[in-house]
Amino acid sequence: MTIVLVAAVGKNNVIGRGGHLPWRLRSDLQHFKRLTLNKPVVMGRKTFESLGKPLKDRTNIVVSRNLAHRAPGAILTTSIDAALAIARDDAKKRGTDEIMVIGGHNIFDVTLPLANRLEITHVHASPEGDVFFPPIDPSMWCETYRREHPAGPQDDFAFTVATYQRR
Ligand SMILES: NC(=O)c1ccc[n+]([C@@H]2O[C@H](COP(=O)([O-])OP(=O)(O)OC[C@H]3O[C@@H](n4cnc5c(N)ncnc54)[C@H](OP(=O)(O)O)[C@@H]3O)[C@@H](O)[C@H]2O)c1
């Protein structure tokens, strides 16, 4: 099973501000959808709440220490290990070998050492923020793909899509 972290990251490693994304990047949302469709997605409770509704055609698996939280349309679990176990079973049922981990900070922090691949959108901006992606250590990760993307009409910034494989 392949564990893939998917994140859009500013030049300053920012990924979030005030419970939301610090940018509007419609083209990247389409890229995110292509990467994650028909796969299990693992996320923290705040990321799920920031979405407003479950991601369609994906198994939404949400981690929270408090099962009193409601996560309609998602599977709620109390640990990242449990979330990954559920995701593994779900991926098999769906006929995929990929588990997509989609944030936020602590979820990325804990799963980075377990991940096989990173799908990173490097946003060409350094907005203020309060949630960060952990550093990508080049001695651990090898960039295998890179595509520049100019800002489209509904994108605040240009960005670069990059894939990293564990060395
Ligand atoms: N740019 C990107 O790619 C990207 C991706 C994802 C999110 N974001 C942004 O990041 C922000 C949300 O991220 P966040 O880091 O603040 O929150 P988060 O990781 O989405 O959610 C945090 C919550 O998840 C639960 N949790 C985290 N680690 C856990 C663990 N080890 N065991 C059990 N439960 C655990 C806890 O829920 P309880 O409090 O319920 O116990 C915790 O309060 C938003 O601004 C969002 O827009 C950006």
The ligand as a Tripos MOL2 file, in Angstrom:
@<TRIPOS>MOLECULE
LIG
   48    52     1     0     0
SMALL
NO_CHARGES

@<TRIPOS>ATOM
      1 N1         -2.7180   23.7100    1.8800 N.am      1 LIG1
      2 C1         -3.0580   22.4540    2.1290 C.2       1 LIG1
      3 O1         -2.6750   21.5280    1.3950 O.2       1 LIG1
      4 C2         -3.9140   22.1350    3.3250 C.ar      1 LIG1
      5 C3         -4.2710   20.7970    3.5670 C.ar      1 LIG1
      6 C4         -5.0570   20.5480    4.7070 C.ar      1 LIG1
      7 C5         -5.4410   21.5680    5.5320 C.ar      1 LIG1
      8 N2         -5.0610   22.8400    5.2460 N.ar      1 LIG1
      9 C6         -5.4060   23.9470    6.1450 C.3       1 LIG1
     10 O2         -4.8750   23.6350    7.4200 O.3       1 LIG1
     11 C7         -5.7890   24.0330    8.4420 C.3       1 LIG1
     12 C8         -6.2870   22.8100    9.1860 C.3       1 LIG1
     13 O3         -5.1840   22.0790    9.6550 O.3       1 LIG1
     14 P1         -4.8540   21.9370   11.2190 P.3       1 LIG1
     15 O4         -3.4580   21.4150   11.3000 O.co2     1 LIG1
     16 O5         -5.2020   23.2070   11.9040 O.co2     1 LIG1
     17 O6         -5.9140   20.8810   11.6680 O.3       1 LIG1
     18 P2         -6.2040   19.3480   11.2560 P.3       1 LIG1
     19 O7         -4.9540   18.5630   11.2480 O.co2     1 LIG1
     20 O8         -7.0280   19.3060   10.0230 O.co2     1 LIG1
     21 O9         -7.1350   18.9320   12.4500 O.3       1 LIG1
     22 C9         -6.6130   18.9760   13.7590 C.3       1 LIG1
     23 C10        -7.4490   18.0830   14.5870 C.3       1 LIG1
     24 O10        -7.3090   16.7340   14.1440 O.3       1 LIG1
     25 C11        -7.3310   15.8790   15.2570 C.3       1 LIG1
     26 N3         -6.0350   15.2300   15.3790 N.ar      1 LIG1
     27 C12        -4.8410   15.6810   14.9330 C.ar      1 LIG1
     28 N4         -3.8740   14.8060   15.2230 N.ar      1 LIG1
     29 C13        -4.4780   13.7730   15.8670 C.ar      1 LIG1
     30 C14        -4.0110   12.5580   16.4030 C.ar      1 LIG1
     31 N5         -2.7080   12.2250   16.3520 N.pl3     1 LIG1
     32 N6         -4.8980   11.7370   16.9880 N.ar      1 LIG1
     33 C15        -6.2090   12.0520   17.0520 C.ar      1 LIG1
     34 N7         -6.7230   13.2020   16.5550 N.ar      1 LIG1
     35 C16        -5.8530   14.0500   15.9650 C.ar      1 LIG1
     36 C17        -7.6570   16.7400   16.4480 C.3       1 LIG1
     37 O11        -9.0750   16.8300   16.4510 O.3       1 LIG1
     38 P3         -9.9450   17.1460   17.7810 P.3       1 LIG1
     39 O12        -9.6030   18.5590   18.1540 O.co2     1 LIG1
     40 O13       -11.3470   16.9710   17.3130 O.co2     1 LIG1
     41 O14        -9.5090   16.1330   18.7890 O.co2     1 LIG1
     42 C18        -7.0510   18.0620   16.0480 C.3       1 LIG1
     43 O15        -7.5680   19.1800   16.7460 O.3       1 LIG1
     44 C19        -6.8880   24.8000    7.7170 C.3       1 LIG1
     45 O16        -6.4840   26.1540    7.6390 O.3       1 LIG1
     46 C20        -6.8840   24.1480    6.3400 C.3       1 LIG1
     47 O17        -7.4450   25.0060    5.3670 O.3       1 LIG1
     48 C21        -4.3140   23.1290    4.1570 C.ar      1 LIG1
@<TRIPOS>BOND
     1     1     2 1
     2     2     3 2
     3     2     4 1
     4     4     5 ar
     5     4    48 ar
     6     5     6 ar
     7     6     7 ar
     8     7     8 ar
     9     8     9 1
    10     8    48 ar
    11     9    10 1
    12     9    46 1
    13    10    11 1
    14    11    12 1
    15    11    44 1
    16    12    13 1
    17    13    14 1
    18    14    15 2
    19    14    16 1
    20    14    17 1
    21    17    18 1
    22    18    19 2
    23    18    20 1
    24    18    21 1
    25    21    22 1
    26    22    23 1
    27    23    24 1
    28    23    42 1
    29    24    25 1
    30    25    26 1
    31    25    36 1
    32    26    27 ar
    33    26    35 ar
    34    27    28 ar
    35    28    29 ar
    36    29    30 ar
    37    29    35 ar
    38    30    31 1
    39    30    32 ar
    40    32    33 ar
    41    33    34 ar
    42    34    35 ar
    43    36    37 1
    44    36    42 1
    45    37    38 1
    46    38    39 2
    47    38    40 1
    48    38    41 1
    49    42    43 1
    50    44    45 1
    51    44    46 1
    52    46    47 1
@<TRIPOS>SUBSTRUCTURE
     1 LIG1         1 GROUP 0 **** ****
